[in-house]
Amino acid sequence: MKVCIGIDVGGTNTDAVALYDRKVVAKSKKPTTSSITLGVRNALHSVLGQLTENFKDRNVRICRVNIGTTHFLNAVLQRKNLAAVTVVRLCGSASRALPPFCDFPKDLRTALSSGYYFVEGGYEFNGKEIEAVNRDEVLQVIAEMKQKGMHLGDVCIDCNTLYGLILIVGL
């Protein structure tokens, strides 16, 4: 039994639902807490408890958890509590025409972007390799990021997790 869970963090309540075959099989409404993580945990715990109780005889597997929040949208709209990020795009000679944040409003780009790097390597959307990763170049970028004070990063590589692992290990 594959179940999808959706969680919405609102200003007042954090709602969670579990869906099986497009039907709600468990739901929860918990007060949103000052710690968003705690509020999400409370709602998720409630839904998982209901699943455990109601489907004891079934092998329940969570196939996906989606979390939505107005906190993110409010931060962007109000331009408050935003953290600047550095983007490392593994793209070789491809995907350089449109740099990260190029279509963001100027004030939002200024608030969010602490720079970007284009490095060798990467894959096309269909899985075809653009070119091999240059490990030395990646390590150089990581060293520059550390020198600039970047302590946390998110690596998103859709077509091949090896590149993401290389970057994460370097950080």
DSSP file (Angstrom, degrees, kcal/mol; ACC not computed):
  #  RESIDUE AA STRUCTURE BP1 BP2  ACC     N-H-->O    O-->H-N    N-H-->O    O-->H-N    TCO  KAPPA ALPHA  PHI   PSI    X-CA   Y-CA   Z-CA
    1    1 A M              0   0    0      0, 0.0    60,-3.0     0, 0.0     2,-0.5   0.000 360.0 360.0 360.0 104.8    0.0    0.0    0.0
    2    2 A K  E     -a   61   0A   0     58,-0.2    19,-0.4    60,-0.1     2,-0.4  -0.754 360.0-169.8 -89.1 125.2    1.8    3.1   -1.3
    3    3 A V  E     -a   62   0A   0     58,-3.1    60,-2.5    -2,-0.5    61,-0.9  -0.926  12.2-152.9-119.4 137.7    0.8    6.3    0.5
    4    4 A C  E     -aB  64  19A   0     15,-2.3    15,-3.4    -2,-0.4     2,-0.4  -0.887  12.1-153.7-105.7 140.9    1.6    9.9   -0.3
    5    5 A I  E     -aB  65  18A   0     59,-2.7    61,-2.7    -2,-0.4     2,-0.4  -0.951   6.8-167.3-117.9 134.2    1.6   12.5    2.5
    6    6 A G  E     -aB  66  17A   0     11,-2.5    11,-2.4    -2,-0.4     2,-0.4  -0.971   4.3-172.3-119.4 135.7    1.0   16.2    2.0
    7    7 A I  E     -aB  67  16A   0     59,-2.8    61,-3.1    -2,-0.4     2,-0.5  -0.992   5.4-167.8-129.9 132.5    1.7   18.8    4.6
    8    8 A D  E     -aB  68  15A   0      7,-2.8     7,-2.3    -2,-0.4     2,-0.8  -0.978   8.9-155.3-121.9 120.9    0.8   22.5    4.6
    9    9 A V  E     +aB  69  14A   0     59,-3.0    61,-1.9    -2,-0.5    62,-0.5  -0.839  24.4 177.0 -95.6 106.9    2.4   24.8    7.1
   10   10 A G        -     0   0    0      3,-2.4    61,-0.0    -2,-0.8    -2,-0.0  -0.425  45.5 -98.6-100.9 179.4    0.0   27.8    7.5
   11   11 A G  S    S+     0   0    0     -2,-0.1     3,-0.1     1,-0.1    -1,-0.1   0.813 120.0  17.0 -67.6 -30.6    0.1   30.8    9.7
   12   12 A T  S    S+     0   0    0      1,-0.3    20,-2.7    19,-0.1     2,-0.3   0.793 129.0  25.2-108.7 -46.8   -2.3   29.2   12.3
   13   13 A N  E     - C   0  31A   0     18,-0.3    -3,-2.4     2,-0.0     2,-0.6  -0.878  56.9-142.0-125.9 154.4   -2.4   25.5   11.6
   14   14 A T  E     -BC   9  30A   0     16,-3.8    16,-2.5    -2,-0.3     2,-0.3  -0.972  27.5-163.5-112.0 115.8   -0.2   22.8   10.1
   15   15 A D  E     -BC   8  29A   0     -7,-2.3    -7,-2.8    -2,-0.6     2,-0.4  -0.778   8.8-176.2-103.2 143.4   -2.3   20.3    8.1
   16   16 A A  E     -BC   7  28A   0     12,-2.3    12,-2.4    -2,-0.3     2,-0.3  -0.999   1.6-178.6-137.4 141.5   -1.3   16.9    7.0
   17   17 A V  E     -BC   6  27A   0    -11,-2.4   -11,-2.5    -2,-0.4     2,-0.5  -0.980  17.2-146.5-135.3 150.3   -3.1   14.3    4.9
   18   18 A A  E     -BC   5  26A   0      8,-2.6     7,-2.9    -2,-0.3     8,-1.1  -0.976  19.3-159.7-114.3 130.8   -2.2   10.8    3.8
   19   19 A L  E     +BC   4  24A   0    -15,-3.4   -15,-2.3    -2,-0.5     2,-0.4  -0.917  14.2 177.6-115.3 134.9   -3.6    9.7    0.4
   20   20 A Y  E >  S- C   0  23A   0      3,-2.6     3,-1.6    -2,-0.4   -17,-0.1  -0.989  79.9 -10.6-132.6 125.9   -4.0    6.2   -1.0
   21   21 A D  T 3  S-     0   0    0    -19,-0.4     3,-0.1    -2,-0.4    -1,-0.1   0.886 129.4 -57.3  53.2  41.2   -5.5    5.7   -4.4
   22   22 A R  T 3  S+     0   0    0      1,-0.2     2,-0.4     0, 0.0    -1,-0.3   0.641 116.0 112.6  66.4  18.3   -6.4    9.5   -4.5
   23   23 A K  E <  S-C   20   0A   0     -3,-1.6    -3,-2.6     0, 0.0     2,-0.5  -0.946  74.1-113.6-121.3 143.4   -8.5    9.2   -1.3
   24   24 A V  E     +C   19   0A   0     -2,-0.4    -5,-0.2    -5,-0.2     3,-0.1  -0.626  37.5 168.3 -74.1 121.3   -7.7   10.7    2.1
   25   25 A V  E     +     0   0A   0     -7,-2.9     2,-0.3    -2,-0.5    -6,-0.2   0.496  67.5  13.7-112.2  -9.7   -7.0    7.9    4.5
   26   26 A A  E     +C   18   0A   0     -8,-1.1    -8,-2.6     2,-0.0    -1,-0.4  -0.954  65.4 179.5-160.5 147.6   -5.6    9.9    7.4
   27   27 A K  E     -C   17   0A   0     -2,-0.3     2,-0.3   -10,-0.2   -10,-0.2  -0.990   4.1-173.7-151.3 157.9   -5.6   13.6    8.3
   28   28 A S  E     -C   16   0A   0    -12,-2.4   -12,-2.3    -2,-0.3     2,-0.4  -0.995  11.7-164.1-152.5 146.0   -4.4   15.9   11.0
   29   29 A K  E     +C   15   0A   0     -2,-0.3   -14,-0.2   -14,-0.2    -2,-0.0  -0.951  22.2 169.0-133.3 113.4   -4.6   19.6   12.0
   30   30 A K  E     -C   14   0A   0    -16,-2.5   -16,-3.8    -2,-0.4    13,-0.1  -0.905  41.7 -94.1-122.8 150.6   -2.1   20.8   14.5
   31   31 A P  E     -C   13   0A   0      0, 0.0   -18,-0.3     0, 0.0     2,-0.3  -0.383  43.3-112.5 -62.1 138.2   -1.2   24.4   15.6
   32   32 A T        -     0   0    0    -20,-2.7     2,-0.2    -2,-0.1     4,-0.1  -0.566  37.7-149.7 -69.4 133.1    1.7   25.9   13.7
   33   33 A T        -     0   0    0      2,-0.3     6,-0.1    -2,-0.3     7,-0.1  -0.588  26.9-108.9-103.4 165.2    4.6   26.3   16.2
   34   34 A S  S    S+     0   0    0     -2,-0.2     2,-0.8     1,-0.2     3,-0.1   0.821 115.0  63.2 -63.1 -29.2    7.4   28.9   16.2
   35   35 A S  S  > S-     0   0    0      1,-0.2     4,-2.0     2,-0.0    -2,-0.3  -0.869  76.2-161.7 -93.8 107.3    9.6   26.0   15.2
   36   36 A I  H  > S+     0   0    0     -2,-0.8     4,-2.5     1,-0.2     5,-0.2   0.885  89.6  57.0 -57.0 -39.3    8.3   25.0   11.8
   37   37 A T  H  > S+     0   0    0      1,-0.2     4,-2.6     2,-0.2    -1,-0.2   0.906 105.8  49.4 -59.9 -42.9   10.1   21.7   12.1
   38   38 A L  H  > S+     0   0    0     -3,-0.3     4,-2.6     2,-0.2    -1,-0.2   0.916 110.9  49.7 -63.9 -43.3    8.3   20.9   15.3
   39   39 A G  H  X S+     0   0    0     -4,-2.0     4,-2.1     2,-0.2    -2,-0.2   0.906 112.6  47.0 -61.8 -42.4    4.9   21.7   13.8
   40   40 A V  H  X S+     0   0    0     -4,-2.5     4,-2.8     1,-0.2     5,-0.2   0.919 111.8  51.4 -64.1 -43.6    5.6   19.5   10.8
   41   41 A R  H  X S+     0   0    0     -4,-2.6     4,-2.8    -5,-0.2    -2,-0.2   0.909 109.2  50.6 -60.6 -43.0    6.8   16.7   13.1
   42   42 A N  H  X S+     0   0    0     -4,-2.6     4,-1.9     2,-0.2    -1,-0.2   0.932 113.9  43.5 -61.6 -47.0    3.6   16.9   15.2
   43   43 A A  H  X S+     0   0    0     -4,-2.1     4,-2.1     2,-0.2    -2,-0.2   0.911 115.7  48.2 -66.0 -42.6    1.3   16.8   12.2
   44   44 A L  H  X S+     0   0    0     -4,-2.8     4,-2.8     1,-0.2     5,-0.2   0.910 109.5  52.9 -64.5 -42.7    3.3   14.0   10.5
   45   45 A H  H  X S+     0   0    0     -4,-2.8     4,-2.2    -5,-0.2    -1,-0.2   0.901 109.2  50.1 -59.1 -42.1    3.4   12.0   13.8
   46   46 A S  H  X S+     0   0    0     -4,-1.9     4,-2.0     2,-0.2    -1,-0.2   0.928 112.5  45.6 -63.5 -46.2   -0.4   12.2   14.0
   47   47 A V  H  X S+     0   0    0     -4,-2.1     4,-2.4     1,-0.2    -2,-0.2   0.915 113.0  49.8 -65.2 -43.1   -1.0   11.0   10.4
   48   48 A L  H  X S+     0   0    0     -4,-2.8     4,-2.5     1,-0.2    -1,-0.2   0.881 108.9  53.5 -63.9 -36.8    1.6    8.2   10.8
   49   49 A G  H  X S+     0   0    0     -4,-2.2     4,-2.3    -5,-0.2    -1,-0.2   0.914 109.0  48.4 -61.9 -43.2   -0.2    7.1   14.0
   50   50 A Q  H  X S+     0   0    0     -4,-2.0     4,-3.1     2,-0.2     5,-0.3   0.911 111.2  50.3 -63.2 -42.5   -3.5    7.0   12.2
   51   51 A L  H  X S+     0   0    0     -4,-2.4     4,-2.0     1,-0.2    -2,-0.2   0.921 111.3  48.6 -61.5 -43.6   -2.0    4.9    9.4
   52   52 A T  H  < S+     0   0    0     -4,-2.5    -1,-0.2     1,-0.2    -2,-0.2   0.911 116.8  42.4 -62.1 -43.2   -0.5    2.5   11.8
   53   53 A E  H >< S+     0   0    0     -4,-2.3     3,-0.6     1,-0.2    -2,-0.2   0.919 119.7  40.8 -70.6 -44.9   -3.7    2.1   13.7
   54   54 A N  H 3< S+     0   0    0     -4,-3.1    -2,-0.2     1,-0.2    -1,-0.2   0.706 122.9  36.7 -81.3 -20.7   -6.1    1.9   10.7
   55   55 A F  T ><  +     0   0    0     -4,-2.0     3,-1.5    -5,-0.3    -1,-0.2  -0.270  66.9 140.1-129.0  48.0   -3.9   -0.3    8.5
   56   56 A K  T <  S+     0   0    0     -3,-0.6    -1,-0.1     1,-0.3    -2,-0.1   0.852  77.0  48.5 -58.2 -37.1   -2.3   -2.7   10.9
   57   57 A D  T 3  S+     0   0    0     -3,-0.2     2,-0.3     2,-0.1    -1,-0.3   0.423 101.5  79.3 -88.0   1.9   -2.7   -5.7    8.5
   58   58 A R  S <  S-     0   0    0     -3,-1.5     2,-1.3   -57,-0.0    -3,-0.1  -0.819  82.1-120.6-112.5 150.3   -1.3   -3.8    5.4
   59   59 A N        -     0   0    0     -2,-0.3     2,-0.5     2,-0.0    -3,-0.1  -0.740  37.4-163.5 -86.0  92.9    2.2   -3.1    4.4
   60   60 A V        -     0   0    0     -2,-1.3     2,-0.4    -5,-0.2   -58,-0.2  -0.683   9.2-176.5 -85.0 126.0    2.1    0.7    4.3
   61   61 A R  E     -a    2   0A   0    -60,-3.0   -58,-3.1    -2,-0.5     2,-0.7  -0.990  23.2-136.0-123.8 129.9    4.9    2.4    2.5
   62   62 A I  E     +a    3   0A   0     -2,-0.4   -58,-0.2   -60,-0.2     3,-0.1  -0.745  23.9 177.8 -82.4 117.5    5.3    6.1    2.2
   63   63 A C  E     +     0   0A   0    -60,-2.5     2,-0.3    -2,-0.7   -59,-0.2   0.669  63.2   2.4 -96.1 -18.4    6.2    6.9   -1.4
   64   64 A R  E     -a    4   0A   0    -61,-0.9   -59,-2.7     2,-0.0     2,-0.4  -0.963  50.3-158.2-166.2 146.1    6.4   10.7   -1.1
   65   65 A V  E     -a    5   0A   0     -2,-0.3     2,-0.5   -61,-0.2   -59,-0.2  -0.984  14.2-168.5-129.5 121.1    6.1   13.6    1.3
   66   66 A N  E     -a    6   0A   0    -61,-2.7   -59,-2.8    -2,-0.4     2,-0.5  -0.923   2.2-166.5-109.3 132.7    5.2   17.0   -0.1
   67   67 A I  E     +a    7   0A   0     -2,-0.5     2,-0.3   -61,-0.2   -59,-0.2  -0.978   7.0 179.8-122.4 124.5    5.6   20.1    2.2
   68   68 A G  E     -a    8   0A   0    -61,-3.1   -59,-3.0    -2,-0.5     2,-0.3  -0.898   4.3-179.1-118.5 151.3    4.1   23.4    1.3
   69   69 A T  E  >  -a    9   0A   0     -2,-0.3     4,-0.9   -61,-0.2     3,-0.2  -0.989  35.6-149.0-152.9 140.6    4.3   26.6    3.3
   70   70 A T  H  > S+     0   0    0    -61,-1.9     4,-3.2    -2,-0.3     5,-0.2   0.666  95.8  76.6 -76.6 -16.7    3.1   30.1    3.2
   71   71 A H  H  > S+     0   0    0    -62,-0.5     4,-2.3     2,-0.2    -1,-0.2   0.914  95.2  47.3 -59.8 -42.7    6.2   31.0    5.2
   72   72 A F  H  > S+     0   0    0     -3,-0.2     4,-2.2     2,-0.2    -1,-0.2   0.956 114.1  46.0 -62.5 -50.8    8.4   30.7    2.1
   73   73 A L  H  X S+     0   0    0     -4,-0.9     4,-2.9     1,-0.2     5,-0.2   0.915 113.1  50.0 -60.4 -44.0    6.0   32.7   -0.1
   74   74 A N  H  X S+     0   0    0     -4,-3.2     4,-2.8     1,-0.2     6,-0.2   0.903 108.9  52.2 -62.2 -41.0    5.7   35.4    2.6
   75   75 A A  H  X>S+     0   0    0     -4,-2.3     5,-1.4    -5,-0.2     4,-1.1   0.912 113.3  44.4 -61.5 -42.1    9.5   35.6    3.0
   76   76 A V  H  <5S+     0   0    0     -4,-2.2    -2,-0.2     2,-0.2     3,-0.2   0.941 115.8  46.0 -68.0 -47.0    9.9   36.1   -0.8
   77   77 A L  H  <5S+     0   0    0     -4,-2.9    -2,-0.2     1,-0.2    -1,-0.2   0.886 121.0  38.1 -64.3 -39.0    7.0   38.6   -1.1
   78   78 A Q  H  <5S-     0   0    0     -4,-2.8    -1,-0.2    -5,-0.2    -2,-0.2   0.574 101.1-133.0 -88.0 -10.6    8.2   40.6    2.0
   79   79 A R  T  <5 +     0   0    0     -4,-1.1     2,-0.3    -5,-0.2    -3,-0.2   0.882  62.0 132.7  58.4  40.0   11.9   40.2    1.1
   80   80 A K      < +     0   0    0     -5,-1.4    -1,-0.2    -6,-0.2    -2,-0.1  -0.912  57.4   9.9-123.3 149.5   12.6   39.3    4.8
   81   81 A N  S    S+     0   0    0     -2,-0.3     2,-0.4     1,-0.2    -1,-0.2   0.829  83.3 151.9  56.3  37.7   14.5   36.4    6.4
   82   82 A L        -     0   0    0     -3,-0.2     2,-0.5    -7,-0.1    -1,-0.2  -0.805  35.6-146.9 -99.4 140.1   16.1   35.4    3.1
   83   83 A A        -     0   0    0     -2,-0.4     2,-0.1    29,-0.0    28,-0.0  -0.909  17.9-124.4-107.3 131.4   19.4   33.6    2.9
   84   84 A A        -     0   0    0     -2,-0.5     2,-0.3    29,-0.1    29,-0.3  -0.464  30.0-162.9 -72.0 144.3   21.7   34.2    0.0
   85   85 A V  E     -d  113   0B   0     27,-3.6    29,-2.7    -2,-0.1     2,-0.5  -0.922  16.7-135.1-128.8 153.8   22.9   31.1   -1.9
   86   86 A T  E     -     0   0B   0     -2,-0.3     2,-0.5    27,-0.2    30,-0.2  -0.930  21.7-145.3-106.0 131.3   25.6   30.3   -4.3
   87   87 A V  E     -d  116   0B   0     28,-1.8    30,-2.6    -2,-0.5     2,-0.6  -0.840   9.5-165.9 -99.6 130.0   24.6   28.2   -7.3
   88   88 A V  E     -d  117   0B   0     -2,-0.5     2,-0.7    28,-0.2    30,-0.2  -0.956  10.5-166.0-112.7 110.8   27.1   25.6   -8.7
   89   89 A R  E     -d  118   0B   0     28,-3.1    30,-2.4    -2,-0.6     2,-1.2  -0.871  12.0-154.7-103.5 114.5   25.8   24.5  -12.1
   90   90 A L  E     +d  119   0B   0     -2,-0.7    33,-0.4    28,-0.2    30,-0.2  -0.750  51.2 124.5 -84.2  99.5   27.4   21.4  -13.6
   91   91 A C    >   -     0   0    0     28,-1.9     3,-2.0    -2,-1.2    29,-0.2   0.427  49.8-151.7-141.8  -2.8   26.8   22.2  -17.2
   92   92 A G  T 3  S-     0   0    0     27,-2.3    -1,-0.2     1,-0.3    -3,-0.0  -0.364  78.0 -25.0  58.4-135.0   30.0   22.2  -19.2
   93   93 A S  T 3  S+     0   0    0     37,-0.1     3,-0.4     2,-0.0    -1,-0.3   0.528 125.4  86.5 -87.8  -5.6   29.7   24.5  -22.1
   94   94 A A  S <  S+     0   0    0     -3,-2.0    -3,-0.0     1,-0.2    36,-0.0  -0.429  81.0  26.6 -87.8 166.0   25.9   24.1  -22.1
   95   95 A S  S    S+     0   0    0     -2,-0.1    -1,-0.2     1,-0.1    -3,-0.1   0.768  80.7 115.6  58.3  33.9   23.3   26.1  -20.1
   96   96 A R        +     0   0    0     -3,-0.4    -1,-0.1     1,-0.1    -2,-0.1   0.562  51.5  81.0-104.7 -11.6   25.4   29.3  -19.7
   97   97 A A  S    S+     0   0    0      1,-0.2    -1,-0.1     2,-0.0    -3,-0.0   0.864  97.7  40.7 -64.9 -36.2   23.2   31.6  -21.7
   98   98 A L  S    S-     0   0    0      5,-0.0    -1,-0.2     3,-0.0     3,-0.1  -0.882  83.7-154.6-116.8  99.3   20.8   32.2  -18.8
   99   99 A P    >   -     0   0    0      0, 0.0     3,-1.8     0, 0.0     4,-0.2  -0.261  37.3 -77.0 -69.4 159.5   22.7   32.5  -15.5
  100  100 A P  T 3  S+     0   0    0      0, 0.0   -13,-0.1     0, 0.0    15,-0.0  -0.242 117.4  12.9 -54.0 142.3   21.0   31.7  -12.2
  101  101 A F  T >  S+     0   0    0     -3,-0.1     3,-1.8     1,-0.1     8,-0.1   0.490  84.7 132.7  71.0   6.6   18.6   34.4  -10.9
  102  102 A C  T <  S+     0   0    0     -3,-1.8    -1,-0.1     1,-0.3     7,-0.0   0.791  74.5  42.2 -62.7 -27.9   18.6   36.2  -14.3
  103  103 A D  T 3  S+     0   0    0     -4,-0.2    -1,-0.3    -5,-0.1     3,-0.1   0.276  91.7 107.8-103.1  12.2   14.8   36.5  -14.4
  104  104 A F  S <  S-     0   0    0     -3,-1.8     5,-0.0     1,-0.1     0, 0.0  -0.583  84.1 -95.2 -81.8 149.0   14.4   37.5  -10.8
  105  105 A P     >  -     0   0    0      0, 0.0     4,-2.8     0, 0.0     3,-0.4  -0.361  41.9-111.3 -57.0 147.6   13.4   41.1   -9.9
  106  106 A K  H  > S+     0   0    0      1,-0.2     4,-2.6     2,-0.2     5,-0.2   0.874 115.5  49.8 -55.3 -44.4   16.7   43.0   -9.1
  107  107 A D  H  > S+     0   0    0      1,-0.2     4,-1.7     2,-0.2    -1,-0.2   0.880 113.9  45.7 -65.5 -35.7   15.9   43.4   -5.3
  108  108 A L  H  > S+     0   0    0     -3,-0.4     4,-2.3     2,-0.2     5,-0.3   0.897 111.8  51.4 -72.3 -40.3   15.2   39.7   -5.0
  109  109 A R  H  X S+     0   0    0     -4,-2.8     4,-2.6     1,-0.2    -2,-0.2   0.914 110.4  50.0 -60.0 -43.1   18.2   38.7   -7.0
  110  110 A T  H  < S+     0   0    0     -4,-2.6    -1,-0.2    -5,-0.2    -2,-0.2   0.891 113.4  45.9 -62.9 -40.3   20.4   40.9   -4.7
  111  111 A A  H  < S+     0   0    0     -4,-1.7    -1,-0.2    -5,-0.2    -2,-0.2   0.843 122.8  33.2 -71.7 -33.9   18.9   39.4   -1.6
  112  112 A L  H  < S+     0   0    0     -4,-2.3   -27,-3.6   -28,-0.2     2,-0.6   0.778 100.5  78.4 -97.6 -29.0   19.2   35.7   -2.8
  113  113 A S  E  <  +d   85   0B   0     -4,-2.6   -27,-0.2   -29,-0.3     3,-0.1  -0.725  32.6 167.3 -96.2 123.9   22.3   35.5   -4.9
  114  114 A S  E    S-     0   0B   0    -29,-2.7   -28,-0.2    -2,-0.6     2,-0.2   0.095  70.6 -75.2-109.3  19.6   25.8   35.3   -3.5
  115  115 A G  E     -     0   0B   0    -30,-0.4   -28,-1.8   -15,-0.0    -1,-0.5  -0.527  45.5-118.6 119.4 177.0   27.1   34.3   -6.8
  116  116 A Y  E     -d   87   0B   0    -30,-0.2     2,-0.4    -2,-0.2   -28,-0.2  -0.988   8.7-150.6-153.9 159.2   27.3   31.4   -9.2
  117  117 A Y  E     -d   88   0B   0    -30,-2.6   -28,-3.1    -2,-0.3     2,-0.5  -0.994   5.5-153.7-132.4 138.7   29.7   29.0  -10.8
  118  118 A F  E     +d   89   0B   0     -2,-0.4     2,-0.3   -30,-0.2   -28,-0.2  -0.970  28.0 179.3-105.7 124.6   29.5   27.1  -14.1
  119  119 A V  E     -d   90   0B   0    -30,-2.4   -27,-2.3    -2,-0.5   -28,-1.9  -0.865  32.9 -88.9-126.7 160.7   31.7   24.0  -14.0
  120  120 A E  S    S+     0   0    0     -2,-0.3    14,-0.7   -29,-0.2     2,-0.2  -0.303  85.7  44.8 -64.5 147.8   32.6   21.2  -16.3
  121  121 A G        +     0   0    0     12,-0.2    11,-0.2   -31,-0.1     2,-0.1  -0.509  53.7 122.2 113.1 178.8   30.4   18.1  -16.2
  122  122 A G        -     0   0    0      9,-0.4     8,-2.8    -2,-0.2     9,-0.9  -0.399  45.4-100.6 114.8 171.4   26.7   17.5  -16.1
  123  123 A Y  B     -E  129   0C   0    -33,-0.4     6,-0.2     6,-0.3    36,-0.2  -0.945  25.4-116.3-131.7 149.8   24.0   15.7  -18.0
  124  124 A E    >   -     0   0    0      4,-3.3     3,-1.9    -2,-0.3     6,-0.1  -0.295  44.8 -96.3 -72.3 169.1   21.3   16.7  -20.4
  125  125 A F  T 3  S+     0   0    0      1,-0.3    -1,-0.1     2,-0.1    -2,-0.0   0.770 126.1  55.6 -59.8 -26.1   17.6   16.3  -19.4
  126  126 A N  T 3  S-     0   0    0      2,-0.1    -1,-0.3     1,-0.0     3,-0.1   0.377 123.3-102.1 -90.6   4.8   17.6   12.9  -21.3
  127  127 A G  S <  S+     0   0    0     -3,-1.9     2,-0.3     1,-0.3    -2,-0.1   0.346  74.8 141.1  94.1  -6.5   20.5   11.5  -19.3
  128  128 A K        -     0   0    0      1,-0.1    -4,-3.3    -5,-0.1    -1,-0.3  -0.536  57.7-113.2 -72.2 131.9   23.1   12.1  -22.0
  129  129 A E  B     -E  123   0C   0     -2,-0.3    -6,-0.3    -6,-0.2     3,-0.1  -0.445  21.2-163.9 -68.0 132.6   26.4   13.2  -20.6
  130  130 A I  S    S-     0   0    0     -8,-2.8     2,-0.3     1,-0.4    -7,-0.2   0.938  71.4 -42.4 -75.9 -54.1   27.4   16.8  -21.5
  131  131 A E  S    S-     0   0    0     -9,-0.9    -9,-0.4   -39,-0.0    -1,-0.4  -0.953  72.1 -77.8-166.7 164.0   31.0   16.2  -20.4
  132  132 A A        -     0   0    0     -2,-0.3     2,-0.1   -11,-0.2   -40,-0.0  -0.326  52.8-101.1 -69.8 149.2   32.9   14.5  -17.6
  133  133 A V        -     0   0    0    -12,-0.1     2,-0.9     1,-0.1   -12,-0.2  -0.441  24.4-137.6 -68.8 141.7   33.1   16.2  -14.2
  134  134 A N     >  -     0   0    0    -14,-0.7     4,-2.2     1,-0.2     3,-0.3  -0.867  15.3-166.3-101.6  99.3   36.5   17.9  -13.5
  135  135 A R  H  > S+     0   0    0     -2,-0.9     4,-2.6     1,-0.2     5,-0.2   0.873  85.4  53.4 -57.0 -41.8   37.1   17.0   -9.9
  136  136 A D  H  > S+     0   0    0      1,-0.2     4,-2.0     2,-0.2    -1,-0.2   0.893 108.9  49.6 -62.2 -39.7   39.9   19.6   -9.5
  137  137 A E  H  > S+     0   0    0     -3,-0.3     4,-2.3     2,-0.2    -1,-0.2   0.918 110.7  49.7 -65.1 -42.8   37.6   22.4  -10.7
  138  138 A V  H  X S+     0   0    0     -4,-2.2     4,-2.5     1,-0.2    -2,-0.2   0.922 110.8  49.5 -61.7 -44.2   34.8   21.3   -8.3
  139  139 A L  H  X S+     0   0    0     -4,-2.6     4,-2.3     1,-0.2    -1,-0.2   0.864 109.4  52.5 -63.8 -35.5   37.3   21.2   -5.4
  140  140 A Q  H  X S+     0   0    0     -4,-2.0     4,-2.3     2,-0.2    -1,-0.2   0.917 109.7  48.5 -64.9 -43.4   38.5   24.7   -6.4
  141  141 A V  H  X S+     0   0    0     -4,-2.3     4,-2.6     2,-0.2    -2,-0.2   0.919 110.8  50.9 -62.1 -43.8   34.9   26.0   -6.4
  142  142 A I  H  X S+     0   0    0     -4,-2.5     4,-2.5     1,-0.2    -2,-0.2   0.913 109.4  50.7 -60.8 -42.8   34.3   24.4   -3.0
  143  143 A A  H  X S+     0   0    0     -4,-2.3     4,-2.4     1,-0.2    -1,-0.2   0.912 111.0  48.6 -61.8 -42.9   37.5   26.1   -1.6
  144  144 A E  H  X S+     0   0    0     -4,-2.3     4,-1.8     2,-0.2    -2,-0.2   0.906 110.7  51.1 -63.6 -41.1   36.3   29.5   -2.9
  145  145 A M  H  <>S+     0   0    0     -4,-2.6     5,-2.7     1,-0.2     4,-0.3   0.917 110.8  48.1 -63.1 -42.5   32.9   29.0   -1.4
  146  146 A K  H ><5S+     0   0    0     -4,-2.5     3,-1.4     1,-0.2    -1,-0.2   0.910 109.4  53.4 -62.8 -41.7   34.4   28.1    1.9
  147  147 A Q  H 3<5S+     0   0    0     -4,-2.4    -1,-0.2     1,-0.3    -2,-0.2   0.845 107.6  51.6 -62.2 -33.7   36.7   31.2    1.7
  148  148 A K  T 3<5S-     0   0    0     -4,-1.8    -1,-0.3    -5,-0.1    -2,-0.2   0.470 123.8-105.5 -82.9  -2.2   33.6   33.3    1.1
  149  149 A G  T < 5 +     0   0    0     -3,-1.4     2,-0.6    -4,-0.3    -3,-0.2   0.652  62.7 156.8  91.1  14.7   31.9   31.9    4.2
  150  150 A M      < +     0   0    0     -5,-2.7    -1,-0.3     1,-0.2     3,-0.1  -0.659   7.1 168.0 -75.8 119.6   29.4   29.6    2.6
  151  151 A H        +     0   0    0     -2,-0.6     2,-0.4     1,-0.2    -1,-0.2   0.626  58.8  39.5-106.8 -17.9   28.5   27.0    5.2
  152  152 A L        +     0   0    0      2,-0.0     2,-0.3     0, 0.0    -1,-0.2  -0.994  61.8 172.9-138.9 137.7   25.5   25.3    3.7
  153  153 A G        -     0   0    0     -2,-0.4     2,-0.5    -3,-0.1   -66,-0.1  -0.962  22.5-143.7-142.4 160.7   24.6   24.3    0.2
  154  154 A D        -     0   0    0     -2,-0.3     2,-0.6     2,-0.0    -2,-0.0  -0.996  14.7-159.3-125.6 126.9   22.0   22.3   -1.7
  155  155 A V        -     0   0    0     -2,-0.5     2,-0.6   -68,-0.1     9,-0.1  -0.930   9.4-177.4-111.1 120.7   23.0   20.3   -4.6
  156  156 A C        +     0   0    0     -2,-0.6     2,-0.5     8,-0.0    -2,-0.0  -0.934  12.8 159.8-122.0 108.4   20.3   19.4   -7.1
  157  157 A I        -     0   0    0     -2,-0.6     7,-0.1     1,-0.1     3,-0.1  -0.945  15.4-172.1-127.0 108.6   21.3   17.3  -10.1
  158  158 A D  S    S+     0   0    0     -2,-0.5     3,-0.2     1,-0.2    -1,-0.1   0.848  77.4  41.4 -72.1 -36.4   18.3   15.6  -11.6
  159  159 A C  S    S+     0   0    0      1,-0.3     2,-0.3   -36,-0.2    -1,-0.2   0.638 122.3  21.0 -95.4 -14.0   19.8   13.2  -14.1
  160  160 A N    >>  -     0   0    0     -3,-0.1     4,-0.7   -37,-0.1     3,-0.6  -0.842  51.9-163.3-158.6 114.6   22.8   11.8  -12.2
  161  161 A T  H 3> S+     0   0    0     -2,-0.3     4,-2.4     1,-0.2     5,-0.2   0.671  81.4  79.9 -75.6 -15.6   23.3   11.6   -8.5
  162  162 A L  H 3> S+     0   0    0      1,-0.2     4,-2.1     2,-0.2    -1,-0.2   0.915  93.0  49.4 -56.9 -44.0   27.1   10.9   -8.8
  163  163 A Y  H <> S+     0   0    0     -3,-0.6     4,-2.1     1,-0.2    -1,-0.2   0.907 110.0  51.0 -64.0 -41.3   27.8   14.6   -9.4
  164  164 A G  H  X S+     0   0    0     -4,-0.7     4,-2.7     1,-0.2    -1,-0.2   0.903 109.3  50.8 -61.8 -40.9   25.8   15.6   -6.4
  165  165 A L  H  X S+     0   0    0     -4,-2.4     4,-2.6     2,-0.2     5,-0.2   0.886 106.9  54.4 -64.6 -38.3   27.6   13.2   -4.2
  166  166 A I  H  X S+     0   0    0     -4,-2.1     4,-1.7    -5,-0.2    -1,-0.2   0.932 112.8  42.9 -60.6 -45.5   31.0   14.6   -5.5
  167  167 A L  H  X S+     0   0    0     -4,-2.1     4,-1.9     2,-0.2    -2,-0.2   0.917 113.6  50.5 -67.7 -43.0   29.9   18.1   -4.5
  168  168 A I  H  < S+     0   0    0     -4,-2.7    -2,-0.2     1,-0.2    -1,-0.2   0.920 109.7  50.2 -63.3 -43.7   28.4   17.1   -1.2
  169  169 A V  H  < S+     0   0    0     -4,-2.6    -1,-0.2     1,-0.2    -2,-0.2   0.890 110.0  52.1 -61.3 -38.5   31.5   15.1   -0.1
  170  170 A G  H  <        0   0    0     -4,-1.7    -1,-0.2     1,-0.3    -2,-0.2   0.843 360.0 360.0 -66.7 -33.7   33.7   18.1   -1.0
  171  171 A L     <        0   0    0     -4,-1.9    -1,-0.3    -3,-0.1    -2,-0.2   0.491 360.0 360.0 -73.1 360.0   31.6   20.5    1.1
